[in-house]
Amino acid sequence: MHRAVTITRDLIAIPSVNAMGKAHSAPEIYSERKMAFYLLRFLAGLGLETEIIAADEQHPNIMARMEGETDETVLLEAHMDTVSHLNMTIDPFDPKIENERLYGRGSCDTKASLATYLYAMEWLVKHKVKPKRNLILLAVHNEEYNFGGIRECVEKGLKADYALVGEPTSLNIIHAHKGVCRFTLETKGKNAHGALPWLGENAIYGMADVLQAIKSYEKSLKRLVHPDLGCATINVGTIEGGLAVNIVPDRCRLRIDRRLLPGETAASVIAGLKKALPENVPLTVSGAELFAPAVHTPRTSRVCALVEDACRRAGVETRYETAHFATDASVLSAAGIPAVVFGPGSIEQAHTPDEYIETEQIEKAAAIILNLLQE
C-alpha cells in the first residue's frame, strides 16, 4: 500500500467533526485536537520544528516548517475538520478500501490532501533531500463553518510567497472561485392574540413583500457577470418567525447567502440589497456574519506555473477550473498570499453519505506534491 494512502487511513480513523456552531457533548468527536496530536507526533518523528496556534485547545492549528535552498516560501494548507458523520451509509471512521476506493468521513474533504503533504515531507527527510524552497505545512481547524482556523493564523502574521489549499479538485487547478457573504434580515411587527389580529402587526406578512423584492434583486444579479466566474448569486437559506400559531408574530428573520465576484465587499453587497428592499416595511439588515472575498489568481502567476509543471512531471494531465464555493484561499488571497486550490478526490464525493476517494488519486497527488517541493 502506498505510504500516502496509509497516512490518509490514519487520519480518517480520527474523528474531527465540525459542530457547525451548535452545542455538543462529545469533544472527542467534535474537535480537531486528536488530529493535532497525530500531526505533532508525526512531525516530531521527522525532527521538524512545529508550532501550535490555538485560542481554543480543542480546536488548534498545527504549523511545521522545512528550510529550503532558496528564499521563496510555499505554504501547503489543508483543514482538519469534516462535516457531520451522522446519517452516513458507511462507518465514518473505519477507513476501508474496496475496489480501489478508500471510504470514510473526510477521505476526500480533505484528509487525503493533508496526507500527501505529510508523505512528501517524510520522503524528503528520509532521503535527506532539502526542498527547493522553504516549506510551511499548515493544518487548520474550522474551515467547514467559517474559515476560523486560517483567519486565526493570518492574524498571527502568517507569511508565504504563495499557497496551495488542499481540497478535492480531481487534481485540477482551481485558480479562481467565488466569495461568500452571509447576513440576517429581520422584519418587525407587533404581537397580538391570534383571535384579534387587527390589534397586532404581522411581521411575516411584511416579509412576504421583502421576499418578492429579493427575487427581483436576484434577477438583477444576472447582469453582474465575471468572465471566469459567471454571475453573482443570492439565496434565502432559512426563514423563521412567530412564537405560536395563535399569536400574531412580531418578528420574522431570513438568513441570506450571497456569492461574490472579485472586487465585491460586504459593505457593497449589503448596501446593494438594501436599495432593492421595500421602504414601507419596518426591517433591519445585520452586518456581515461571514465574509470571505472571491479569489482570482491569474493563470500566469508563479504558483499556477509551478503546480502545472509538477503535474506534468508526474505524468498527470491537469486543467484550470473555477468554482462557485469558497475555501480558505479566500482568506489567504485577501492577506496577500496568491493561492490556488488543488488536491486529490472529487468534490462530488465531498459531504456525501458514502464519502470516498480513489486511491490512485492519492498516489498521483503525492507524486505531484513531491515534485512541487523538489522542482
C-alpha positions as CSV (number, residue, x, y, z in Angstrom):
1,M,0.0,0.0,0.0
2,H,1.3,3.5,-0.9
3,R,2.5,5.3,2.1
4,A,0.2,8.3,1.4
5,V,-2.8,6.0,1.4
6,T,-1.7,4.6,4.8
7,I,-1.5,8.1,6.2
8,T,-4.9,9.0,4.8
9,R,-6.4,6.0,6.6
10,D,-4.8,7.0,9.9
11,L,-6.4,10.5,9.6
12,I,-9.8,9.2,8.6
13,A,-9.8,7.0,11.7
14,I,-9.5,10.1,13.9
15,P,-12.9,11.9,14.3
16,S,-12.7,15.6,13.8
17,V,-16.3,16.7,13.1
18,N,-17.2,20.4,12.9
19,A,-20.1,21.2,15.2
20,M,-21.1,24.0,12.8
21,G,-21.7,26.4,15.7
22,K,-24.0,24.1,17.6
23,A,-23.6,22.9,21.2
24,H,-22.4,19.3,21.7
25,S,-21.4,17.0,24.5
26,A,-18.8,14.9,22.7
27,P,-15.4,16.7,22.4
28,E,-13.7,13.5,21.4
29,I,-15.7,13.7,18.1
30,Y,-16.3,17.4,17.7
31,S,-12.7,18.6,18.0
32,E,-9.6,18.7,15.9
33,R,-7.4,18.0,19.0
34,K,-6.7,14.3,18.3
35,M,-5.8,15.1,14.7
36,A,-3.4,17.7,16.0
37,F,-1.8,15.2,18.4
38,Y,-1.3,12.8,15.4
39,L,0.3,15.5,13.4
40,L,2.6,16.6,16.2
41,R,3.8,13.0,16.7
42,F,4.3,12.5,13.0
43,L,6.3,15.8,12.5
44,A,8.3,15.3,15.7
45,G,9.4,11.9,14.3
46,L,10.8,13.7,11.3
47,G,12.7,16.1,13.6
48,L,10.7,19.2,12.3
49,E,10.0,22.4,14.0
50,T,6.3,22.6,14.9
51,E,4.0,25.3,16.3
52,I,0.6,25.1,17.9
53,I,-1.6,28.1,17.2
54,A,-4.7,27.8,19.4
55,A,-7.1,30.2,21.0
56,D,-9.1,27.1,22.0
57,E,-7.2,24.0,22.9
58,Q,-10.0,21.8,21.5
59,H,-9.6,23.5,18.1
60,P,-5.9,24.0,17.4
61,N,-3.9,24.8,14.2
62,I,-0.6,23.0,13.6
63,M,2.2,24.5,11.7
64,A,5.6,23.0,10.6
65,R,8.5,24.3,8.6
66,M,11.2,23.0,6.5
67,E,14.1,25.1,5.3
68,G,14.7,25.1,1.6
69,E,17.5,26.1,-0.8
70,T,16.0,29.5,-1.8
71,D,14.3,32.4,0.0
72,E,11.0,31.5,-1.7
73,T,8.3,30.0,0.6
74,V,5.4,27.8,-0.3
75,L,2.5,27.2,2.0
76,L,0.7,23.8,1.9
77,E,-2.6,24.2,3.7
78,A,-5.5,21.9,4.5
79,H,-8.2,21.7,7.0
80,M,-8.5,19.0,9.7
81,D,-12.3,19.3,10.3
82,T,-15.0,17.5,8.5
83,V,-18.8,17.8,8.1
84,S,-21.2,15.7,10.1
85,H,-20.7,11.9,10.4
86,L,-24.4,11.4,11.2
87,N,-26.7,9.5,8.8
88,M,-23.9,8.1,6.8
89,T,-24.3,4.8,4.9
90,I,-20.8,3.6,5.9
91,D,-18.9,3.6,9.1
92,P,-17.5,7.1,9.0
93,F,-14.3,6.4,10.9
94,D,-13.5,2.9,9.6
95,P,-11.2,3.6,6.6
96,K,-12.0,0.5,4.5
97,I,-10.7,0.1,0.9
98,E,-12.9,-1.6,-1.6
99,N,-12.5,-1.6,-5.4
100,E,-9.6,0.8,-5.0
101,R,-11.8,3.3,-3.2
102,L,-10.9,4.5,0.3
103,Y,-14.1,5.2,2.3
104,G,-14.7,7.4,5.3
105,R,-15.7,10.8,6.5
106,G,-13.1,13.3,5.4
107,S,-11.5,10.9,3.0
108,C,-11.6,13.4,0.1
109,D,-12.5,16.5,2.0
110,T,-9.8,16.9,2.9
111,K,-7.7,14.4,4.8
112,A,-6.1,12.9,1.7
113,S,-4.7,16.3,0.7
114,L,-3.1,16.7,4.2
115,A,-1.8,13.1,3.9
116,T,0.0,13.9,0.7
117,Y,1.8,16.8,2.3
118,L,2.9,14.6,5.2
119,Y,4.0,12.0,2.8
120,A,6.2,14.4,0.8
121,M,7.8,15.8,3.9
122,E,8.5,12.4,5.2
123,W,10.1,11.3,1.9
124,L,12.3,14.4,1.9
125,V,13.6,13.8,5.4
126,K,14.1,10.1,4.9
127,H,16.0,10.6,1.7
128,K,17.9,13.6,3.2
129,V,16.8,15.8,0.4
130,K,16.4,19.5,1.0
131,P,13.3,21.1,-0.6
132,K,13.9,23.5,-3.4
133,R,12.1,26.3,-1.5
134,N,11.1,26.9,2.1
135,L,8.0,25.0,3.1
136,I,5.3,25.7,5.6
137,L,2.8,23.0,6.4
138,L,-0.4,24.3,7.9
139,A,-3.3,22.1,9.2
140,V,-6.2,24.3,10.3
141,H,-9.5,23.9,12.3
142,N,-13.0,25.1,11.4
143,E,-12.9,25.5,7.7
144,E,-16.3,24.0,7.2
145,Y,-18.2,26.6,9.3
146,N,-16.5,30.0,9.0
147,F,-12.8,29.6,7.9
148,G,-11.9,30.3,11.6
149,G,-8.6,28.4,11.6
150,I,-7.0,30.1,8.7
151,R,-8.2,33.5,9.9
152,E,-6.5,32.9,13.3
153,C,-3.2,32.0,11.6
154,V,-3.3,35.1,9.3
155,E,-4.0,37.3,12.3
156,K,-0.8,35.8,13.9
157,G,1.2,37.0,10.9
158,L,1.3,34.1,8.5
159,K,3.5,34.9,5.5
160,A,4.3,33.0,2.3
161,D,5.1,33.7,-1.3
162,Y,2.2,31.5,-2.5
163,A,-0.1,28.8,-1.3
164,L,-1.8,25.5,-2.2
165,V,-5.1,25.0,-0.4
166,G,-6.0,21.3,-0.2
167,E,-9.5,20.5,-1.4
168,P,-10.9,17.8,-3.7
169,T,-10.3,19.1,-7.2
170,S,-9.7,15.9,-9.1
171,L,-6.1,17.1,-9.5
172,N,-7.2,20.1,-11.5
173,I,-6.1,23.7,-10.6
174,I,-8.8,26.0,-9.3
175,H,-7.3,29.4,-9.8
176,A,-10.5,31.4,-9.1
177,H,-13.6,30.9,-7.0
178,K,-16.5,33.0,-5.7
179,G,-16.6,34.5,-2.3
180,V,-19.4,34.4,0.2
181,C,-21.2,36.9,2.5
182,R,-23.9,35.9,4.9
183,F,-26.2,38.1,6.9
184,T,-29.6,38.3,8.5
185,L,-32.7,40.3,7.5
186,E,-35.5,40.9,10.0
187,T,-38.9,42.4,9.7
188,K,-40.7,43.8,12.8
189,G,-44.3,43.7,13.8
190,K,-46.5,43.7,16.9
191,N,-47.7,40.8,19.0
192,A,-51.4,40.2,19.5
193,H,-53.8,37.4,20.2
194,G,-54.4,35.2,17.1
195,A,-58.2,35.8,17.5
196,L,-57.7,39.5,17.4
197,P,-55.2,40.0,14.6
198,W,-56.3,43.6,14.0
199,L,-54.6,44.6,17.3
200,G,-51.2,43.4,16.0
201,E,-49.0,43.7,13.0
202,N,-47.9,40.5,11.3
203,A,-44.1,40.6,10.6
204,I,-44.4,37.5,8.4
205,Y,-46.8,39.4,6.0
206,G,-44.2,42.1,5.9
207,M,-41.5,39.6,5.0
208,A,-43.6,38.4,2.0
209,D,-43.1,41.8,0.4
210,V,-39.4,41.6,1.2
211,L,-39.1,38.1,-0.4
212,Q,-40.6,39.4,-3.7
213,A,-38.1,42.3,-3.7
214,I,-35.2,39.8,-3.2
215,K,-36.5,37.7,-6.1
216,S,-36.4,40.8,-8.3
217,Y,-32.9,41.7,-7.0
218,E,-31.8,38.2,-7.8
219,K,-32.7,38.8,-11.5
220,S,-30.6,42.0,-11.5
221,L,-27.6,40.0,-10.3
222,K,-27.6,38.0,-13.5
223,R,-26.3,41.2,-15.2
224,L,-23.3,41.2,-12.8
225,V,-21.0,38.8,-14.7
226,H,-17.3,37.9,-14.3
227,P,-15.6,36.4,-17.4
228,D,-14.3,33.4,-15.4
229,L,-16.8,33.0,-12.6
230,G,-20.1,33.9,-14.2
231,C,-22.8,35.9,-12.3
232,A,-23.2,36.7,-8.6
233,T,-26.0,34.9,-6.8
234,I,-28.2,35.2,-3.7
235,N,-30.0,32.6,-1.8
236,V,-32.5,32.8,1.1
237,G,-31.4,29.9,3.2
238,T,-33.6,29.9,6.2
239,I,-36.8,31.7,7.4
240,E,-38.2,31.8,10.9
241,G,-40.8,33.8,12.7
242,G,-43.6,33.7,15.2
243,L,-44.0,32.3,18.7
244,A,-47.1,30.2,18.4
245,V,-49.8,29.6,15.9
246,N,-52.3,31.6,17.9
247,I,-50.0,34.7,18.3
248,V,-49.6,37.4,15.7
249,P,-45.8,37.3,15.1
250,D,-43.8,40.4,15.9
251,R,-40.6,39.3,14.2
252,C,-39.5,37.3,11.1
253,R,-36.0,36.5,10.1
254,L,-34.2,35.5,6.9
255,R,-30.7,34.3,6.6
256,I,-29.1,35.3,3.3
257,D,-26.2,33.6,1.5
258,R,-24.7,35.9,-1.2
259,R,-22.0,34.5,-3.5
260,L,-19.4,37.2,-4.5
261,L,-17.4,38.1,-7.5
262,P,-13.9,39.7,-7.4
263,G,-14.0,43.2,-6.1
264,E,-17.2,42.9,-4.1
265,T,-17.2,43.7,-0.4
266,A,-19.5,43.0,2.4
267,A,-20.5,46.7,2.6
268,S,-21.2,46.9,-1.2
269,V,-23.3,43.7,-1.1
270,I,-25.4,44.7,1.8
271,A,-25.9,48.3,0.5
272,G,-26.9,46.9,-2.9
273,L,-29.6,44.7,-1.4
274,K,-30.9,47.5,0.9
275,K,-31.6,49.7,-2.2
276,A,-33.8,46.9,-3.6
277,L,-35.9,46.4,-0.4
278,P,-39.4,48.0,0.1
279,E,-39.3,51.2,2.1
280,N,-42.7,50.7,3.6
281,V,-41.7,47.6,5.6
282,P,-40.1,48.0,9.1
283,L,-36.9,45.9,8.8
284,T,-33.3,45.7,9.8
285,V,-30.3,44.2,8.0
286,S,-27.4,42.8,10.0
287,G,-23.8,43.4,9.2
288,A,-21.8,40.5,7.6
289,E,-21.9,37.4,9.8
290,L,-19.5,35.7,7.5
291,F,-17.4,37.3,4.8
292,A,-14.8,35.7,2.5
293,P,-13.8,37.5,-0.7
294,A,-13.6,36.0,-4.1
295,V,-10.3,34.6,-5.3
296,H,-8.8,35.2,-8.7
297,T,-5.2,34.1,-9.1
298,P,-4.0,34.7,-12.8
299,R,-3.1,31.6,-14.7
300,T,0.2,33.3,-15.5
301,S,1.1,33.5,-11.8
302,R,4.1,31.6,-10.4
303,V,2.0,29.3,-8.2
304,C,-0.1,28.2,-11.2
305,A,3.1,27.6,-13.3
306,L,4.7,25.6,-10.6
307,V,1.7,23.4,-9.9
308,E,1.1,22.8,-13.6
309,D,4.8,21.8,-14.0
310,A,4.7,19.5,-11.1
311,C,1.6,17.7,-12.6
312,R,3.3,17.4,-16.0
313,R,6.4,15.8,-14.4
314,A,4.2,13.4,-12.6
315,G,2.5,12.4,-15.9
316,V,-0.8,13.9,-14.8
317,E,-2.9,16.0,-17.2
318,T,-4.4,18.9,-15.3
319,R,-6.6,21.8,-16.4
320,Y,-7.6,25.2,-15.0
321,E,-11.0,25.4,-13.4
322,T,-13.1,27.8,-11.3
323,A,-15.6,27.1,-8.5
324,H,-18.8,28.6,-7.1
325,F,-17.9,27.6,-3.5
326,A,-15.4,29.4,-1.2
327,T,-12.3,28.0,0.5
328,D,-9.5,29.0,2.9
329,A,-7.9,30.5,-0.2
330,S,-10.3,33.5,0.2
331,V,-8.5,34.4,3.5
332,L,-5.0,33.8,2.2
333,S,-5.6,35.7,-1.0
334,A,-7.0,38.7,0.9
335,A,-3.9,38.6,3.1
336,G,-1.7,39.0,0.0
337,I,-0.7,35.3,-0.4
338,P,-1.5,34.2,-4.0
339,A,-3.3,30.9,-3.7
340,V,-4.7,28.1,-5.8
341,V,-7.0,25.2,-4.7
342,F,-5.7,21.7,-5.6
343,G,-6.0,18.2,-4.3
344,P,-7.0,14.6,-4.9
345,G,-10.6,13.4,-4.9
346,S,-13.8,14.7,-6.5
347,I,-15.9,17.5,-5.0
348,E,-18.9,15.3,-6.0
349,Q,-18.0,12.9,-3.2
350,A,-17.4,15.5,-0.5
351,H,-20.1,15.6,2.2
352,T,-21.8,12.5,0.8
353,P,-23.2,9.7,3.0
354,D,-20.7,7.3,1.5
355,E,-17.7,9.6,1.0
356,Y,-14.7,8.0,-0.6
357,I,-11.6,8.8,-2.6
358,E,-9.9,6.7,-5.3
359,T,-6.5,5.5,-4.0
360,E,-5.0,6.3,-7.4
361,Q,-5.8,10.0,-6.9
362,I,-3.9,10.0,-3.6
363,E,-0.9,8.3,-5.1
364,K,-0.8,10.8,-8.0
365,A,-1.3,13.8,-5.7
366,A,1.6,12.5,-3.5
367,A,3.9,12.5,-6.6
368,I,2.8,15.9,-7.6
369,I,3.4,17.5,-4.2
370,L,6.8,15.9,-4.0
371,N,7.6,17.3,-7.5
372,L,6.5,20.7,-6.4
373,L,8.9,20.7,-3.5
374,Q,11.8,19.3,-5.4
375,E,11.3,21.1,-8.8
